Amino acid sequence: MKIKFWLAGLFFSVSATTSSFAAKVSFDQYVENLKQEAVAKGFSSDFVNETLKDLNYLKRVVKADKNQPEFVETLDTYLPKRVPEWKVTKARNAYKENLPLLTKISEQYGVQPRFIVSLWALETNFGRIQGKMPIIDSLVTLSYDGRRETFFKNQLWASLTILQQGHISEDKFLGSWAGAMGQCQFIPTSFLAYAADGDGDGKKDIWNNKADVFASIANYLKSEGWSDNKTWGRQVKLPSGFDMSLIMPKGSKGRRQWLDNWKGAEKSLVNWRELGVTRMDGSALPSVDIDAVLITPDDAQGRIYLAYDNYKSLMHWNRSYYFVTSVGTLADRIGYPKIL
């Protein structure tokens, strides 16, 4: 089965709450209305007027939002592009070069360094591709467009808080067209929820400071239930005649339903072993007390994985089976064989 994969905007999974289009007023008037709302939310008038002055309506941002390119992918075509050999080599080198810092962050948050590096590599190519769009202008433009006004206004309020707290100056407050920022591509509300000060300087600089980047990635995962005594999952083989109804349903209207699907499909590793599920080389699964679900990113004819609880943490980061599989695959390539 082929899956439609949307290139951009996968980092958030919000319902497209629509309101009457903001275009009933001019962009300049809309900005004035936003200023009043911001002051009502507790921001000072001087700060609001300074931060929301001279904003530009960015047509290219609206175009990007409305015309996100659609690709037809399978996991077998997706993974070689997302986890090519050059990126594996670079990730292993980055792991080795940053190991003292990664070890410190890992011990503090309980997240294995290889997963920190994997997310760093896949989100921004080790911090090199962060986006160059002005965050405030982009979010105001998308709020004004109106298709997801509530969502983007919430991102705007979060952005004002980030600037007010002094984590970065407005001239350097840059990111993707949809507001994803820094080397770990947090949207503003995620920044407020998960960004961490990795070096104790009082700022959470996910744009330039690797200590803050690594700590923020680790803090996000740990906050969403990550356990450092487990991995993410493993690719497996099913026996002939296997009951395919035991595979977790993929379709869901939101995270809550997805988690309900997970709960209904979960079995112990011992149970899966008794049902004939094996490692890819045909050897028996380990006999350990770990629960897992069977997941098929494509369909039963494609790759099949046993996913552990950490998989849920990665799916909170980005609810895309393909993305999570790429993170786990790269993390495994970073960790094995062991780097000396």
matplotlib code that plots the C-alpha trace (Angstrom):
import matplotlib.pyplot as plt

x = [0.0, 1.3, 1.0, 0.5, 3.2, 2.9, 6.3, 5.8, 3.8, 4.2, 5.5, 2.0, -1.2, -3.9, -7.4, -7.9, -10.1, -11.4, -12.9, -14.3, -11.4, -9.3, -9.3, -12.4, -10.0, -6.8, -3.5, -2.5, -5.8, -5.5, -2.0, -3.5, -6.2, -3.5, -1.6, -4.7, -5.2, -1.5, -1.8, -5.0, -3.0, -0.5, 2.2, 3.3, 2.2, 5.8, 7.0, 4.0, 4.3, 8.0, 7.8, 4.8, 5.9, 6.7, 5.4, 5.2, 2.4, 4.4, 2.6, 5.2, 4.3, 0.6, 1.5, 3.6, 0.8, -1.9, 0.3, 2.3, 3.7, 2.3, 4.5, 3.6, 6.1, 6.6, 9.0, 11.4, 11.7, 11.6, 14.3, 17.1, 16.5, 16.1, 18.9, 21.5, 24.9, 26.5, 24.2, 24.9, 28.6, 28.1, 25.9, 28.4, 31.1, 28.9, 28.1, 31.8, 32.8, 30.0, 30.1, 31.2, 28.3, 25.9, 26.8, 26.2, 22.8, 21.9, 22.7, 20.6, 17.5, 17.7, 17.7, 20.3, 22.7, 22.1, 18.5, 19.4, 21.8, 19.3, 16.7, 19.2, 20.4, 17.0, 15.3, 18.0, 20.9, 22.9, 21.7, 22.5, 19.0, 16.9, 14.8, 15.3, 11.8, 11.1, 8.9, 6.7, 5.9, 5.2, 2.9, 1.0, 0.6, -0.8, -3.1, -4.4, -4.9, -7.5, -7.4, -5.9, -6.1, -6.5, -3.5, -1.2, -2.3, -1.3, 2.1, 2.3, 1.6, 4.2, 6.7, 6.1, 6.8, 10.1, 11.2, 10.1, 12.1, 15.2, 16.1, 16.9, 16.7, 13.9, 16.3, 17.6, 14.2, 14.1, 12.7, 10.5, 7.5, 5.2, 7.1, 9.3, 12.5, 16.1, 18.2, 15.4, 12.6, 10.3, 7.2, 6.8, 4.4, 6.7, 9.7, 7.8, 6.9, 10.2, 13.2, 15.9, 19.0, 21.7, 24.7, 23.1, 23.5, 19.9, 18.9, 17.4, 19.2, 18.1, 19.4, 23.1, 23.9, 24.4, 24.1, 20.6, 19.7, 20.7, 19.0, 15.8, 15.6, 16.2, 13.8, 11.0, 11.4, 11.7, 8.7, 6.7, 7.6, 11.0, 12.8, 16.6, 16.4, 14.5, 15.0, 12.3, 11.5, 12.8, 11.9, 10.5, 9.2, 5.7, 5.1, 2.9, -0.8, -0.3, -3.5, -3.2, -5.9, -3.3, -1.5, -2.3, -4.8, -3.1, -6.0, -7.0, -8.6, -6.1, -3.5, -6.0, -7.6, -4.1, -3.1, -6.3, -5.4, -2.0, -3.4, -5.8, -3.0, -0.3, 1.1, 4.2, 7.3, 6.9, 3.4, 4.6, 7.4, 4.8, 2.8, 5.8, 7.1, 10.9, 13.8, 14.6, 17.2, 14.6, 16.0, 13.7, 12.8, 14.4, 12.5, 12.2, 9.3, 8.6, 5.3, 5.1, 2.7, 3.0, 3.1, 3.1, 4.0, 2.9, 0.8, 1.3, 3.4, 5.8, 8.1, 6.7, 8.0, 7.5, 7.3, 8.0, 6.9, 9.6, 7.9, 5.0, 7.3, 8.7, 5.1, 4.4, 7.3, 5.9, 2.9, 4.3, 5.2, 7.8, 9.5, 9.6, 11.0, 13.7, 14.7, 14.9, 16.8, 19.4, 19.7, 20.4, 23.0, 24.7, 24.8, 25.7, 28.3, 29.7, 31.7, 35.2]
y = [0.0, 3.4, 6.3, 9.9, 11.8, 15.6, 17.2, 20.2, 20.8, 17.3, 18.7, 19.6, 17.7, 20.3, 20.3, 23.1, 25.3, 27.8, 31.2, 33.9, 35.0, 37.8, 39.4, 41.2, 43.8, 45.1, 43.5, 46.7, 46.8, 43.1, 43.9, 46.7, 44.3, 41.8, 44.5, 45.1, 41.4, 41.1, 43.9, 42.3, 39.1, 41.0, 42.1, 45.7, 48.2, 49.4, 45.8, 45.0, 48.1, 47.6, 43.9, 44.1, 47.2, 47.3, 43.7, 42.4, 40.2, 37.4, 36.0, 33.2, 31.9, 31.7, 30.0, 27.5, 26.7, 26.3, 24.4, 21.9, 19.4, 15.9, 12.9, 9.3, 7.3, 3.9, 3.2, 1.5, 4.8, 7.1, 5.7, 5.7, 9.5, 10.3, 8.0, 7.9, 6.5, 10.0, 11.0, 7.9, 8.6, 12.2, 11.3, 8.7, 11.4, 14.0, 11.5, 10.9, 14.6, 15.6, 12.6, 14.4, 16.9, 14.2, 12.0, 14.8, 15.6, 11.9, 11.4, 14.4, 13.5, 9.8, 9.8, 7.9, 10.1, 8.3, 9.4, 13.0, 13.0, 11.3, 13.9, 16.7, 15.2, 14.6, 17.8, 20.3, 18.4, 18.9, 22.5, 23.6, 24.0, 25.9, 28.2, 31.9, 33.3, 35.9, 34.1, 37.0, 38.1, 34.5, 33.8, 37.1, 36.4, 32.9, 34.2, 36.8, 34.3, 32.7, 29.0, 28.1, 31.4, 30.1, 27.8, 30.4, 33.2, 30.8, 30.4, 34.2, 34.7, 32.0, 33.8, 37.1, 35.3, 33.8, 37.3, 38.9, 36.3, 37.2, 33.8, 35.4, 38.9, 39.6, 40.1, 36.6, 35.1, 33.0, 29.7, 27.8, 29.4, 27.7, 28.9, 25.8, 27.1, 26.3, 23.2, 21.0, 22.8, 23.5, 25.5, 28.3, 26.5, 23.5, 25.8, 27.1, 23.5, 21.7, 24.0, 23.6, 25.6, 23.1, 25.1, 27.2, 30.6, 31.6, 31.3, 28.5, 29.1, 26.3, 28.3, 28.4, 26.6, 22.9, 22.3, 23.9, 22.0, 18.6, 19.4, 20.5, 17.4, 15.2, 17.2, 16.8, 13.0, 12.6, 14.8, 12.5, 9.3, 8.3, 5.4, 5.0, 1.3, 0.6, 1.2, 2.4, -0.9, -3.5, -4.8, -8.3, -11.2, -12.8, -16.5, -17.9, -17.6, -14.9, -13.2, -9.8, -8.4, -8.3, -5.5, -2.1, -0.1, 3.0, 5.3, 7.7, 11.1, 12.3, 11.3, 10.1, 7.6, 6.5, 5.8, 3.8, 1.8, 1.2, 0.0, -2.4, -4.0, -4.2, -7.6, -8.7, -9.6, -13.2, -13.3, -12.1, -14.7, -17.4, -16.2, -16.9, -13.3, -13.4, -11.2, -10.5, -13.2, -15.7, -16.1, -15.9, -12.6, -11.9, -13.4, -10.1, -8.4, -5.6, -4.8, -3.9, -3.5, -4.6, -1.7, -1.6, 1.9, 0.7, -2.5, -6.2, -6.6, -3.9, -3.6, -4.7, -3.4, -4.3, -0.9, -0.2, 2.6, 5.0, 4.8, 6.7, 9.5, 9.9, 9.9, 12.8, 14.7, 14.0, 11.8, 10.2, 6.5, 7.3, 10.0, 7.9, 4.9, 7.2, 8.4, 4.9, 3.6, 6.3, 6.0, 2.3, 3.0, 5.5, 3.0, -0.2, -1.2, 0.4, 3.6, 3.2]
z = [0.0, -0.8, 1.7, 0.9, 2.8, 3.4, 3.3, 5.7, 8.8, 10.3, 13.6, 14.8, 14.5, 15.3, 13.9, 11.4, 13.5, 11.1, 11.9, 9.7, 7.6, 9.0, 5.6, 6.5, 7.9, 6.4, 7.5, 9.3, 11.2, 12.1, 13.6, 15.6, 16.9, 17.8, 19.8, 21.9, 22.5, 23.5, 26.0, 27.4, 27.9, 30.1, 27.8, 28.2, 25.6, 25.0, 24.4, 22.1, 20.1, 19.6, 18.8, 16.4, 14.5, 10.8, 10.2, 6.7, 5.2, 3.7, 0.7, 0.3, 3.8, 2.9, -0.4, 1.5, 3.9, 1.2, -1.3, 0.7, -1.9, -1.8, -2.3, -2.7, -0.6, 0.9, 3.7, 1.3, -0.7, 2.3, 4.5, 2.0, 1.5, 5.1, 6.4, 3.7, 4.4, 4.4, 7.2, 9.2, 8.9, 9.9, 12.8, 14.1, 13.9, 15.6, 18.4, 19.0, 18.9, 21.3, 23.6, 26.8, 26.5, 25.3, 28.3, 30.7, 29.2, 29.0, 32.7, 33.7, 31.6, 31.1, 27.3, 25.3, 23.4, 20.1, 20.1, 20.8, 17.9, 15.6, 16.2, 15.8, 12.5, 11.0, 12.1, 10.9, 9.5, 12.7, 13.0, 9.5, 8.2, 10.6, 8.4, 7.7, 8.0, 10.6, 13.2, 14.2, 10.7, 9.7, 12.6, 12.2, 8.5, 9.1, 11.8, 9.5, 6.7, 9.1, 8.2, 11.5, 13.3, 16.8, 16.5, 15.0, 17.4, 20.3, 18.7, 18.5, 22.2, 23.0, 20.7, 22.6, 25.8, 24.4, 23.3, 26.6, 28.6, 26.6, 25.1, 21.7, 20.1, 17.6, 14.7, 15.2, 15.9, 12.7, 11.7, 9.2, 7.4, 10.0, 13.1, 13.8, 15.3, 16.1, 15.8, 17.2, 15.3, 18.2, 17.6, 20.1, 22.5, 22.5, 23.3, 26.4, 27.4, 26.7, 26.0, 28.5, 29.7, 29.1, 30.3, 33.1, 31.5, 32.1, 28.4, 26.3, 23.0, 20.7, 17.7, 18.6, 21.8, 21.5, 25.2, 25.1, 21.9, 23.4, 26.7, 25.0, 22.9, 25.9, 28.1, 25.5, 25.3, 29.0, 29.6, 27.3, 29.1, 27.6, 29.4, 28.9, 29.7, 26.6, 22.9, 20.4, 18.6, 16.2, 12.8, 13.0, 10.9, 11.2, 10.8, 8.0, 8.8, 11.4, 12.6, 11.1, 13.3, 16.1, 14.3, 15.7, 13.6, 12.2, 11.5, 14.3, 14.6, 17.2, 19.7, 22.3, 19.9, 18.7, 22.3, 22.8, 19.7, 21.2, 24.5, 22.8, 20.7, 23.3, 24.4, 26.2, 24.3, 25.6, 24.1, 20.7, 20.9, 21.6, 18.6, 16.4, 15.9, 15.4, 14.8, 11.1, 11.1, 12.3, 15.8, 18.8, 20.4, 23.8, 26.7, 28.7, 30.5, 28.0, 26.4, 22.7, 19.8, 16.2, 13.8, 10.0, 8.6, 5.2, 5.2, 6.0, 2.9, 4.0, 7.0, 10.3, 13.7, 17.3, 19.0, 22.6, 24.9, 23.7, 20.3, 21.8, 22.9, 19.4, 18.0, 20.3, 18.8, 15.3, 14.7, 11.5, 11.3, 8.7, 10.7, 13.9, 11.9, 10.5, 14.0, 15.3, 12.3, 12.5, 16.2, 15.8, 13.1, 15.4, 18.3, 16.5, 15.9, 19.0, 18.4, 19.8]

ax = plt.figure().add_subplot(projection="3d")
ax.plot(x, y, z, "-o")
ax.set_aspect("equal")
plt.show()
